[in-house]
Amino acid sequence: MSPTPRPASRAGGGPRTAVPPGAPDPPGGTAAPAAAPRAKSAPRAGRRTEGAWGWLFVSPMVIILGLFLVLPILMALWVSLLHWDGQSNPFSGQTQFAGLDNYRALLTRNGLDRTLFATSLRNNFYYVLLTVPLQTILALTLALIVNQRMLRGRSALRTAFFFPSVTSSIAVSTVFLFLFQGSGAVNTVLSWIGVRGPNWFNDSRGVLSLLLGGLGIVDTGHPTGALADHSFMGLSWFEWLSGPSVAMCTIILLAVWTTSGTFMLIFLAALQDIPRELEEAAAIEGVSRFQMLRHVILPALRPVLFLVLTLGLIGTWQVFDQVYVMGQGAPGNTTLTPAFLSYSSAFDDADFGQGAAIAFILLTLILTMTAVQRFLFRERTPRTRRTR
């Protein structure tokens, strides 16, 4: 008989024996080697394949966005560096390269261009400062009203509140022109209570300056002191602080009325997503409606509130159509905005380089204010103290 074969020895010297799962390694040897590193290449290859298929599926949208969004932005950026009248090819050698001259004329160089741009910034700043809070508060109030379960005719109220948002802004602006004329319906109603209304769209007086003048704090006709002696970007401090004109206040009223319906729907969707258990638990605790709003509803609406404020901020800095219909900057450039000034510089004055420069300054301003707003509304996590 042939001798019984001996088990093959391992490199460590010990015989290869079966080791049950979970048992310690036998002396003189180790457990079965782990899987070879080659096994990890399969998931990586799969991820590469999925990534390639993902880019293939999104490539049509990427191409469309590149052709109709990214490429026009880059072309407009190039135009902002030129003195271009719109008659020749801006990418040929026939146009004059200006570099940052258009931006200097708007920001640092004394002249009419900087004065007009500063005036538009002042007007739009007051427009944003009043419109965004008012439309947000009104939209939230309307959403809270139509979200009540026991309210009758909720659907009709939602439709009525949302109707101005889907109406053409040009048509609404035209209606406001008739309502706020010197002999319009608004002044007629005011006359019934003994108030003589102003000539709304022809009144260039600042509301804040009228208030300070009425209190006797400032002589609006001849301001003196630091308000008149100091200036910024070609405008005196009194001009910066005089507030929105009466004509601009009319446009602000129009904007608040036409945009609150859209934001009401956003708030309404968020309110309906709040668990009823939170409200019922708060009601059992005996909290008031104000406490319910402050401690339950507003914290739950924090992300939606940030969305509404961001959309309102972007929209108000881009206001154009109401200004175009309701005065085109008149009276006295008190309703002039950067968006309309960009259009006017390009198409009325045939200075497309300066118009594009205004647009990019406005874009930078919007992005900066949005970033600041995002920082203020960020989630704050409590800091944990280190224990020694």
Beta strands, then each sheet from edge to edge (+ up, - down):
strand 1: 82-83
strand 2: 96-97
strand 3: 231-232
strand 4: 235-236
sheet 1: 1+ 2-
sheet 2: 3+ 4-
end
